Amino acid sequence: MAASSPASRSAVPEALNALSAMEMVRGISGGRFTAEAVMRACLERVAAREPEVKAWAALDAEKALAAARLADRTPARGLLHGVPFGVKDVIETGELPTAMGSPLYEGYRPRVDAACVALARAAGALVLGKTITAEFAGSAPTHTHNPLALERTPGGSSSGSAAAVADLMVPVAYGTQTGGSILRPASFCGVIGFKPTFGTFNPVGVKPAAESFDTVGLIARTLDDIELFASVLSNDEAMHVVPETPPRVGIFRTHLWDTAQPETVEAIEVAAHTLGSAGATVIEIPVPAYFERMTAERAVINAYERAQSLAAEWQFGRDAFSPQMIATCEKGFAIGRHEYVEAQIHVAQYRRAAAGLFEQVDVLLTPCVPGEAPQGLAYAGDPRFQEIWTMLHLPSLTLPTHRGPNGLPVGIQLVAAHYCETLLLGAARWIGRRFGVG
């Protein structure tokens, strides 16, 4: 990919789109290539692969290039100067439409960016485009394909974000997670998914799904990039930590262990053995009895809040809803306030009790997905291994450490205590090095 000025052409490496965001920042700031060259490389990758992958809901190439050229003419604005990123299409952007994955919002154009987009722009980042989302970040399948195996799902609901990052179209993309909508597609597509503690990244401008769980997060190919964007979104410049000592790791199989396929069982067992051999303290953490009730109570809160948040759309546009969303709303509107409050009271108790899981360990090592990405696009995968931690408001992260029987990624999941993102990321870096990822 050639740069826009003759003086820089010889210094521009091939495949700028394959660089990490951190490498892009360093290259642009060091004068080795331009933001325009990076944007062109990403757009060329999109043009080559989008007909098959179908990761993007809205993209204006000329507007993106104009923003990159402006970045090249102005002083660096912040840590992300010149870096393209993708935005899940339930997150509002002022310059591109936000369709929510629904025909009801076709052409809808907010006046301003969501908070998380505005913060990244203020730090110099450039919106490449809007990535495909499941309808209202729900469970209906999308037409996005897994770039590693086009006949398989990329997972949902942050389908386009995971696919675009995995396919080298963009280094980082935003996702949202109400159940498992960041970590599951990240695992299926072989990239890193990060969900911070509930509320860490401001949700203003994000279409609510179930407001008790909705969490803005990140999908990237490197931990450097997760930490770089997280530091901007949380106003924490100390997010990058390289641990000097091995972490204390708790193996936590959850109440769903019997649903794990052989490749996920192997991933957890191999990871535990590898980390222990490398010097980490590894212990088994018993599964508390309340975990058996969590999945059902989470379903009550999820359905109730999704139905309430879509009350207007339900009244005036339900004919445009997918069968999956109709079923969720019908279930939600049938749930009474008493049942909802009872579930919320129990979940609040579980969140307090969850602190006990970390009395002896820094992070939990736990399954992320049942196995490899399922065949076909009709089913985006089982979210239950991820949703329990979303419900508990705990920070979680998946690393693509293993492969299944078809050679496709199987991520492990790491979980830390409330507000311990720095500890989680540090442990993930130490653990990732043992597997050559991160």
LOVEX-858715 format. One record per residue (C-alpha): residue number from 1; x, y, z; residue in three letters. Coordinates in Angstrom, 2 decimals, always signed. Each point is the difference from the previous one (the first is absolute). Example, Ala and Ser with C-alpha at 12.3 -4.5 7.8 and 13.67 -1.06 7.14 Angstrom:
REC seq    east   north      up type
REC   1  +12.30   -4.50   +7.80  Ala
REC   2   +1.37   +3.44   -0.66  Ser
//
This chain:
REC seq    east   north      up type
REC   1   +0.00   +0.00   +0.00  Met
REC   2   +1.50   +3.29   -1.08  Ala
REC   3   -0.05   +3.06   +2.19  Ala
REC   4   -1.44   +3.29   -1.22  Ser
REC   5   +3.36   +1.79   -0.27  Ser
REC   6   +3.01   -1.11   -2.09  Pro
REC   7   +2.42   +0.52   +2.88  Ala
REC   8   -1.74   -2.61   +2.13  Ser
REC   9   -0.71   -2.65   -2.62  Arg
REC  10   +3.24   -1.95   +0.37  Ser
REC  11   -0.45   -0.16   +3.78  Ala
REC  12   -3.52   -1.41   -0.09  Val
REC  13   -0.12   -3.73   +0.77  Pro
REC  14   -2.47   -2.34   -1.65  Glu
REC  15   -3.33   -0.81   +1.66  Ala
REC  16   -0.38   +3.04   +2.24  Leu
REC  17   -3.48   -1.32   +0.77  Asn
REC  18   +1.60   -2.98   +1.76  Ala
REC  19   +1.81   +2.20   +2.52  Leu
REC  20   -1.27   +0.39   +3.54  Ser
REC  21   -1.39   +3.35   +1.09  Ala
REC  22   +3.12   +0.52   +2.10  Met
REC  23   +2.22   -0.61   -3.04  Glu
REC  24   -2.12   +2.40   -2.03  Met
REC  25   +0.37   +2.73   +2.61  Val
REC  26   +3.76   -0.45   +0.15  Arg
REC  27   +0.38   -0.09   -3.76  Gly
REC  28   -2.12   +3.09   -0.58  Ile
REC  29   +1.62   +1.98   +2.80  Ser
REC  30   +3.45   -1.07   -1.20  Gly
REC  31   -0.67   +1.09   -3.56  Gly
REC  32   +0.45   -3.47   -1.50  Arg
REC  33   -3.44   +0.11   -1.60  Phe
REC  34   -3.14   +2.12   +0.10  Thr
REC  35   -3.45   -0.37   +1.47  Ala
REC  36   -1.34   +0.17   -3.56  Glu
REC  37   +2.19   -2.94   -1.02  Ala
REC  38   -1.31   -2.02   +2.94  Val
REC  39   -3.61   +0.87   -0.81  Met
REC  40   +0.47   -0.88   -3.67  Arg
REC  41   +1.48   -3.37   +0.93  Ala
REC  42   -2.95   -0.78   +2.28  Cys
REC  43   -2.51   +1.11   -2.64  Leu
REC  44   +1.72   -2.11   -2.65  Glu
REC  45   -0.22   -3.02   +2.29  Arg
REC  46   -3.69   +0.73   +0.54  Val
REC  47   -0.59   +0.28   -3.76  Ala
REC  48   +1.76   -3.32   -0.60  Ala
REC  49   -1.66   -1.99   +2.76  Arg
REC  50   -3.34   +1.61   +0.80  Glu
REC  51   -1.95   -1.83   -2.73  Pro
REC  52   +0.75   -3.26   +1.79  Glu
REC  53   +0.27   +1.03   +3.66  Val
REC  54   -2.78   +2.64   +0.15  Lys
REC  55   +1.25   +1.73   +3.15  Ala
REC  56   -1.12   +3.59   -0.66  Trp
REC  57   -3.38   +1.67   +0.39  Ala
REC  58   +1.07   +3.50   -1.11  Ala
REC  59   +3.23   +1.30   -1.42  Leu
REC  60   +0.87   +3.23   -1.85  Asp
REC  61   +3.45   -0.46   -1.52  Ala
REC  62   +0.39   +3.58   -1.17  Glu
REC  63   -0.98   +1.42   +3.36  Lys
REC  64   +2.42   -2.38   +1.76  Ala
REC  65   +2.84   +1.00   -2.33  Leu
REC  66   -0.78   +3.69   +0.48  Ala
REC  67   +0.22   -0.47   +3.78  Ala
REC  68   +3.35   -1.76   -0.41  Ala
REC  69   +1.38   +2.76   -2.21  Arg
REC  70   -1.09   +2.56   +2.58  Leu
REC  71   +1.80   -2.00   +2.70  Ala
REC  72   +3.16   +0.13   -2.09  Asp
REC  73   -0.22   +3.79   -0.23  Arg
REC  74   -0.57   +0.65   +3.69  Thr
REC  75   +2.04   -0.61   +3.17  Pro
REC  76   -0.65   -3.23   +1.88  Ala
REC  77   -3.13   +0.33   +2.13  Arg
REC  78   +0.61   -2.90   +2.35  Gly
REC  79   +1.03   -3.61   +0.50  Leu
REC  80   -2.02   -1.28   -2.97  Leu
REC  81   +0.99   +2.51   -2.65  His
REC  82   -0.70   -1.38   -3.49  Gly
REC  83   -1.28   -3.44   +1.11  Val
REC  84   -3.10   -1.33   -1.81  Pro
REC  85   -2.57   -1.84   +2.09  Phe
REC  86   -3.36   -1.69   -0.51  Gly
REC  87   -3.18   +0.80   +1.89  Val
REC  88   -2.73   -2.56   +0.67  Lys
REC  89   -3.20   +1.24   -1.58  Asp
REC  90   -1.94   +0.36   +3.25  Val
REC  91   +2.47   +2.73   +0.98  Ile
REC  92   -0.94   +3.42   -1.34  Glu
REC  93   +2.18   +1.98   -2.39  Thr
REC  94   -0.75   +3.48   -1.26  Gly
REC  95   +1.58   -0.42   -3.44  Glu
REC  96   -1.33   -3.46   -0.86  Leu
REC  97   -3.46   -1.55   +0.39  Pro
REC  98   -0.73   -2.26   +2.98  Thr
REC  99   -2.47   -2.67   -1.10  Ala
REC 100   +0.04   -2.22   +3.14  Met
REC 101   -0.13   -3.08   -2.24  Gly
REC 102   -3.70   +0.74   -0.60  Ser
REC 103   -1.94   +1.26   -3.02  Pro
REC 104   -1.84   +2.31   +2.40  Leu
REC 105   +3.14   +2.14   +0.27  Tyr
REC 106   +1.12   -0.09   -3.62  Glu
REC 107   +1.56   +3.38   -0.79  Gly
REC 108   -0.20   +1.22   +3.61  Tyr
REC 109   +2.73   +2.55   +0.57  Arg
REC 110   +0.62   +1.33   +3.52  Pro
REC 111   +1.23   +3.57   +0.36  Arg
REC 112   +2.97   -0.89   +2.20  Val
REC 113   +2.31   -2.90   +0.80  Asp
REC 114   -0.42   -2.36   +2.91  Ala
REC 115   +2.32   +0.81   +2.92  Ala
REC 116   +2.40   -2.85   -0.76  Cys
REC 117   +0.31   +1.12   -3.63  Val
REC 118   +0.47   +3.64   +0.97  Ala
REC 119   +2.78   -0.88   +2.45  Leu
REC 120   +1.89   -1.99   -2.62  Ala
REC 121   -0.40   +2.76   -2.57  Arg
REC 122   +1.26   +2.54   +2.53  Ala
REC 123   +3.13   -2.15   +0.36  Ala
REC 124   +0.53   +0.07   -3.78  Gly
REC 125   -1.66   -3.25   -1.09  Ala
REC 126   -1.92   -0.17   -3.30  Leu
REC 127   -3.27   -1.85   -0.52  Val
REC 128   +0.41   -2.37   -2.94  Leu
REC 129   -3.65   -1.08   +0.03  Gly
REC 130   -2.88   -1.67   +1.84  Lys
REC 131   +0.21   -3.75   +0.51  Thr
REC 132   -2.87   -2.44   -0.36  Ile
REC 133   -1.94   -0.77   +3.17  Thr
REC 134   -2.77   -2.42   +0.76  Ala
REC 135   -3.37   +1.75   +0.17  Glu
REC 136   +0.06   +2.27   +3.07  Phe
REC 137   +3.04   -1.98   +1.21  Ala
REC 138   -2.19   -3.05   +0.51  Gly
REC 139   +0.21   -3.64   -1.06  Ser
REC 140   -1.29   +0.11   -3.58  Ala
REC 141   +2.72   -1.13   -2.42  Pro
REC 142   +1.67   +2.43   -2.39  Thr
REC 143   +1.28   -0.56   -3.54  His
REC 144   +3.63   +0.52   +1.10  Thr
REC 145   +2.30   -2.96   -0.63  His
REC 146   +2.88   -1.22   +2.11  Asn
REC 147   +3.09   +1.10   -1.98  Pro
REC 148   +1.91   -3.10   +1.13  Leu
REC 149   -2.69   -2.36   -1.30  Ala
REC 150   -2.62   +1.73   -2.13  Leu
REC 151   -2.53   -2.79   +0.48  Glu
REC 152   -0.04   +0.63   +3.77  Arg
REC 153   -1.43   +2.68   +2.26  Thr
REC 154   +2.28   +2.75   +1.33  Pro
REC 155   -2.14   +0.08   +3.15  Gly
REC 156   -2.22   +2.82   +1.14  Gly
REC 157   -1.16   +2.53   +0.63  Ser
REC 158   +3.25   +1.90   -0.75  Ser
REC 159   +0.31   -2.07   -3.17  Ser
REC 160   +1.47   +2.61   -2.31  Gly
REC 161   +2.45   +1.36   +2.55  Ser
REC 162   +1.60   -3.39   +0.62  Ala
REC 163   +0.04   -0.92   -3.68  Ala
REC 164   +1.49   +3.33   -1.09  Ala
REC 165   +2.80   -0.13   +2.57  Val
REC 166   +0.77   -3.66   -0.69  Ala
REC 167   +0.11   +0.62   -3.76  Asp
REC 168   +2.50   +2.89   +0.31  Leu
REC 169   -2.52   +2.62   -1.15  Met
REC 170   +0.50   +2.10   +3.11  Val
REC 171   +2.22   -0.44   +3.09  Pro
REC 172   -2.64   +0.70   +2.66  Val
REC 173   -3.79   +0.05   +0.10  Ala
REC 174   -2.55   +0.78   +2.67  Tyr
REC 175   -2.44   -2.63   +1.18  Gly
REC 176   -2.69   -0.16   +2.64  Thr
REC 177   -0.69   -2.91   +2.32  Gln
REC 178   -3.32   -0.67   +1.68  Thr
REC 179   +0.51   -3.75   +0.08  Gly
REC 180   +3.06   -1.14   -1.92  Gly
REC 181   +0.02   +2.32   -2.99  Ser
REC 182   +3.68   +1.01   +0.15  Ile
REC 183   +1.85   -3.03   +1.31  Leu
REC 184   -1.88   -2.66   -1.98  Arg
REC 185   +0.60   +1.51   -3.46  Pro
REC 186   +3.57   +0.85   +1.00  Ala
REC 187   +0.60   -3.64   +0.91  Ser
REC 188   -1.66   -1.32   -3.16  Phe
REC 189   +2.05   +2.35   -2.19  Cys
REC 190   +3.32   -0.51   +1.81  Gly
REC 191   +0.52   +3.49   +1.40  Val
REC 192   -0.02   +1.65   +3.43  Ile
REC 193   -3.25   +1.16   +1.57  Gly
REC 194   -0.07   +2.20   +3.09  Phe
REC 195   -3.00   +0.87   +2.18  Lys
REC 196   +0.86   +2.29   +2.92  Pro
REC 197   -1.85   +0.33   +3.27  Thr
REC 198   -3.59   +1.14   -0.57  Phe
REC 199   -0.09   +3.76   -0.58  Gly
REC 200   +3.75   +0.47   -0.56  Thr
REC 201   -0.53   +1.28   -3.55  Phe
REC 202   -2.77   +2.59   -0.19  Asn
REC 203   -3.13   -1.44   -1.73  Pro
REC 204   -1.64   +3.32   -1.01  Val
REC 205   -0.98   -0.26   -3.65  Gly
REC 206   -0.23   -3.79   -0.02  Val
REC 207   -3.41   -1.51   -0.73  Lys
REC 208   -1.05   -1.72   +3.24  Pro
REC 209   -0.68   -3.73   -0.06  Ala
REC 210   -0.16   -1.09   +3.64  Ala
REC 211   +1.31   +2.96   +1.98  Glu
REC 212   +0.98   -2.05   +3.05  Ser
REC 213   +2.60   -1.83   -2.12  Phe
REC 214   +0.85   +2.12   -3.06  Asp
REC 215   +3.76   +0.62   -0.16  Thr
REC 216   +2.11   +1.72   -2.65  Val
REC 217   +3.21   -1.87   -0.80  Gly
REC 218   +2.74   -0.58   -2.52  Leu
REC 219   +1.08   -2.54   -2.61  Ile
REC 220   +3.61   +0.08   -1.24  Ala
REC 221   +2.86   -2.22   -1.14  Arg
REC 222   +2.45   +1.03   +2.74  Thr
REC 223   -0.09   +0.80   +3.69  Leu
REC 224   +1.96   +3.17   -0.76  Asp
REC 225   -2.97   +1.25   -1.98  Asp
REC 226   -2.51   -0.99   +2.68  Ile
REC 227   +2.05   +1.89   +2.57  Glu
REC 228   +0.49   +2.99   -2.30  Leu
REC 229   -3.70   +0.53   -0.66  Phe
REC 230   -0.96   -0.91   +3.58  Ala
REC 231   +2.34   +2.65   +1.36  Ser
REC 232   -1.74   +2.62   -2.16  Val
REC 233   -3.54   -1.14   +0.81  Leu
REC 234   +0.64   -0.24   +3.74  Ser
REC 235   +2.37   +2.95   +0.39  Asn
REC 236   +2.63   -2.32   +1.46  Asp
REC 237   +3.48   +0.35   -1.47  Glu
REC 238   +1.29   -2.76   +2.30  Ala
REC 239   -2.06   -2.71   -1.69  Met
REC 240   +3.09   -1.65   -1.54  His
REC 241   +1.72   -2.19   +2.57  Val
REC 242   +2.60   -2.71   -0.57  Val
REC 243   -0.18   -2.34   +3.01  Pro
REC 244   +3.29   -0.92   +1.60  Glu
REC 245   -1.30   -3.06   +1.82  Thr
REC 246   -2.21   -2.86   -1.23  Pro
REC 247   -3.70   +0.45   +0.81  Pro
REC 248   -2.04   -2.09   +2.37  Arg
REC 249   -2.51   -1.81   -2.20  Val
REC 250   -3.20   -1.70   +1.08  Gly
REC 251   -1.48   -2.70   -2.22  Ile
REC 252   -3.74   +0.62   +0.00  Phe
REC 253   -2.00   -2.49   -2.03  Arg
REC 254   -3.44   +1.54   +0.76  Thr
REC 255   -3.31   -1.84   +0.26  His
REC 256   +0.02   -0.39   -3.80  Leu
REC 257   +3.10   -2.19   -0.23  Trp
REC 258   -1.95   -2.93   -1.43  Asp
REC 259   -0.94   +2.15   -3.01  Thr
REC 260   +3.65   +0.58   -0.93  Ala
REC 261   +1.10   -1.86   -3.11  Gln
REC 262   +3.27   -1.97   +0.02  Pro
REC 263   +1.97   +2.89   -1.51  Glu
REC 264   -1.03   +2.37   +2.78  Thr
REC 265   +0.68   -2.59   +2.69  Val
REC 266   +3.44   -0.51   -1.52  Glu
REC 267   +0.61   +3.76   -0.21  Ala
REC 268   -0.65   +0.46   +3.72  Ile
REC 269   +1.95   -3.07   +1.07  Glu
REC 270   +3.01   +0.78   -2.22  Val
REC 271   -0.01   +3.64   +1.07  Ala
REC 272   -0.07   -0.94   +3.67  Ala
REC 273   +2.89   -2.45   -0.43  His
REC 274   +2.04   +2.42   -2.13  Thr
REC 275   -0.42   +2.89   +2.43  Leu
REC 276   +0.82   -2.15   +3.00  Gly
REC 277   +3.14   -1.29   -1.70  Ser
REC 278   +1.01   +3.59   -0.81  Ala
REC 279   -0.12   +1.04   +3.65  Gly
REC 280   -3.55   +1.22   +0.53  Ala
REC 281   -1.90   -1.08   +3.09  Thr
REC 282   -2.94   -2.02   -1.32  Val
REC 283   -2.79   -1.21   +2.25  Ile
REC 284   -3.48   -1.37   -0.52  Glu
REC 285   -2.82   +2.31   +1.13  Ile
REC 286   -3.20   -1.84   +1.01  Pro
REC 287   -3.18   +1.17   -1.72  Val
REC 288   -2.37   +1.59   +2.54  Pro
REC 289   -3.53   -1.38   +0.10  Ala
REC 290   -1.54   +3.31   -1.09  Tyr
REC 291   +1.51   -0.35   -3.47  Phe
REC 292   -2.61   -2.66   -0.76  Glu
REC 293   -2.71   +2.69   +0.31  Arg
REC 294   +1.77   +2.80   -1.83  Met
REC 295   -0.79   -0.95   -3.57  Thr
REC 296   -3.76   -0.12   +0.57  Ala
REC 297   -0.09   +3.23   +2.01  Glu
REC 298   +2.13   +1.79   -2.55  Arg
REC 299   -2.53   -1.03   -2.67  Ala
REC 300   -2.83   +1.64   +1.97  Val
REC 301   +1.82   +3.32   +0.31  Ile
REC 302   +1.16   -0.09   -3.61  Asn
REC 303   -3.45   -0.63   -1.49  Ala
REC 304   -1.75   +2.52   +2.27  Tyr
REC 305   +2.46   +2.80   -0.73  Glu
REC 306   +0.26   -0.69   -3.74  Arg
REC 307   -3.78   +0.14   -0.34  Ala
REC 308   -0.19   +3.23   +1.99  Gln
REC 309   +2.80   +1.64   -1.99  Ser
REC 310   -1.73   -0.84   -3.29  Leu
REC 311   -3.48   +1.09   +1.11  Ala
REC 312   -0.30   +2.68   -2.71  Ala
REC 313   +1.33   -2.21   -2.78  Glu
REC 314   -2.31   -2.80   +1.19  Trp
REC 315   -3.05   +2.25   -0.13  Gln
REC 316   +0.67   +1.49   -3.41  Phe
REC 317   +2.27   -2.40   -1.88  Gly
REC 318   -0.13   -3.53   +1.34  Arg
REC 319   -0.76   -1.34   -3.49  Asp
REC 320   +3.64   +0.78   -0.80  Ala
REC 321   +1.33   -1.98   +2.98  Phe
REC 322   +1.80   -3.29   -0.46  Ser
REC 323   -1.67   -3.14   +1.41  Pro
REC 324   +2.69   -0.09   +2.69  Gln
REC 325   -0.73   +3.56   +1.14  Met
REC 326   -3.76   -0.55   -0.08  Ile
REC 327   +0.43   -3.02   +2.28  Ala
REC 328   +2.23   +1.95   +2.39  Thr
REC 329   -2.41   +2.93   +0.21  Cys
REC 330   -3.05   -2.23   +0.45  Glu
REC 331   +1.80   -1.74   +2.84  Lys
REC 332   +1.12   +3.31   +1.50  Gly
REC 333   -3.40   +1.66   -0.07  Phe
REC 334   -1.45   -3.06   +1.76  Ala
REC 335   +2.43   +0.34   +2.93  Ile
REC 336   -1.46   +1.88   +2.94  Gly
REC 337   +1.84   +2.59   +2.03  Arg
REC 338   +0.15   -2.30   +3.04  His
REC 339   +1.79   -2.78   -1.90  Glu
REC 340   +2.44   +2.50   -1.49  Tyr
REC 341   +0.80   +1.62   +3.34  Val
REC 342   +0.48   -3.38   +1.66  Glu
REC 343   +2.52   -0.97   -2.68  Ala
REC 344   +1.79   +3.36   +0.42  Gln
REC 345   +0.24   -0.48   +3.76  Ile
REC 346   +1.54   -3.44   -0.45  His
REC 347   +2.46   +1.22   -2.63  Val
REC 348   +1.08   +2.86   +2.27  Ala
REC 349   +0.76   -2.61   +2.66  Gln
REC 350   +2.01   -2.03   -2.50  Tyr
REC 351   +2.06   +3.06   -0.95  Arg
REC 352   +0.95   +0.56   +3.63  Arg
REC 353   +0.79   -3.68   +0.46  Ala
REC 354   +2.18   -0.04   -3.14  Ala
REC 355   +2.76   +1.81   +1.87  Ala
REC 356   +0.61   -3.28   +1.81  Gly
REC 357   +1.09   -1.66   -3.23  Leu
REC 358   +3.17   +2.12   +0.04  Phe
REC 359   +1.14   -0.46   +3.59  Glu
REC 360   +2.88   -2.25   -1.08  Gln
REC 361   +0.47   +0.93   -3.65  Val
REC 362   +0.52   +2.99   -2.28  Asp
REC 363   -2.01   -1.30   -2.95  Val
REC 364   -2.29   -2.86   -0.84  Leu
REC 365   +0.74   -2.28   -2.96  Leu
REC 366   -3.39   -1.10   -1.32  Thr
REC 367   -1.59   -1.18   -3.27  Pro
REC 368   -0.91   +2.70   -2.49  Cys
REC 369   -2.04   -1.98   -2.54  Val
REC 370   -1.18   -3.60   -0.25  Pro
REC 371   +2.30   -0.61   -2.98  Gly
REC 372   +0.79   +1.15   -3.51  Glu
REC 373   -2.34   +2.30   -1.91  Ala
REC 374   -3.14   -1.91   -1.04  Pro
REC 375   -0.64   -0.85   -3.63  Gln
REC 376   -2.32   +2.30   -1.93  Gly
REC 377   -1.28   +3.48   +0.74  Leu
REC 378   -3.35   -0.88   +1.57  Ala
REC 379   +1.38   -0.34   +3.54  Tyr
REC 380   +2.54   +2.40   +1.50  Ala
REC 381   +1.05   -2.31   +2.84  Gly
REC 382   -0.73   -0.66   +3.67  Asp
REC 383   +0.58   +3.14   +2.14  Pro
REC 384   -0.28   -1.57   +3.44  Arg
REC 385   +3.71   -0.34   +0.82  Phe
REC 386   +0.42   +3.73   -0.61  Gln
REC 387   -3.31   +1.37   +1.31  Glu
REC 388   +0.49   -1.08   +3.60  Ile
REC 389   +2.95   +2.39   +0.34  Trp
REC 390   -1.87   +2.78   -1.80  Thr
REC 391   -2.83   -0.44   +2.48  Met
REC 392   +2.45   +0.14   +2.91  Leu
REC 393   +1.49   +3.23   -1.43  His
REC 394   +3.51   -1.50   +0.09  Leu
REC 395   +2.71   +0.88   -2.54  Pro
REC 396   +0.75   -2.83   -2.41  Ser
REC 397   +2.25   -0.65   -2.98  Leu
REC 398   +0.50   -2.76   -2.52  Thr
REC 399   +3.34   -1.03   -1.50  Leu
REC 400   +0.23   -2.16   -3.17  Pro
REC 401   +2.32   -2.57   +1.53  Thr
REC 402   -1.27   -3.26   -1.50  His
REC 403   -1.36   -1.66   -3.14  Arg
REC 404   -2.77   -2.54   -0.36  Gly
REC 405   -0.25   -3.14   -2.15  Pro
REC 406   -0.68   +2.04   -3.15  Asn
REC 407   +2.93   +2.33   +0.63  Gly
REC 408   -2.28   +2.83   +1.12  Leu
REC 409   +0.60   +2.17   +3.08  Pro
REC 410   -1.17   -0.88   +3.48  Val
REC 411   +0.61   +2.80   +2.48  Gly
REC 412   +0.49   -0.24   +3.72  Ile
REC 413   -1.71   +2.53   +2.26  Gln
REC 414   +1.69   +1.91   +2.81  Leu
REC 415   -2.05   +1.77   +2.66  Val
REC 416   +1.06   +2.40   +2.77  Ala
REC 417   -1.69   +1.65   +2.95  Ala
REC 418   -2.01   +3.20   -0.33  His
REC 419   +2.06   +2.98   -1.26  Tyr
REC 420   +3.16   -2.11   -0.35  Cys
REC 421   +0.50   +0.62   -3.73  Glu
REC 422   +3.68   +0.76   +0.41  Thr
REC 423   +0.53   -3.26   +1.87  Leu
REC 424   -1.97   -1.88   -2.66  Leu
REC 425   +1.96   +1.49   -2.88  Leu
REC 426   +3.32   -0.60   +1.73  Gly
REC 427   -0.87   -3.63   +0.66  Ala
REC 428   -1.24   -0.38   -3.58  Ala
REC 429   +3.32   +1.28   -1.31  Arg
REC 430   +1.99   -2.45   +2.16  Trp
REC 431   -2.32   -2.88   -0.95  Ile
REC 432   -0.10   +0.96   -3.66  Gly
REC 433   +3.79   -0.14   -0.25  Arg
REC 434   -0.11   -3.66   +0.99  Arg
REC 435   -2.10   -0.66   -3.12  Phe
REC 436   +1.52   +2.50   -2.41  Gly
REC 437   -3.09   +2.22   -0.09  Val
REC 438   -0.78   +3.51   +1.12  Gly
//
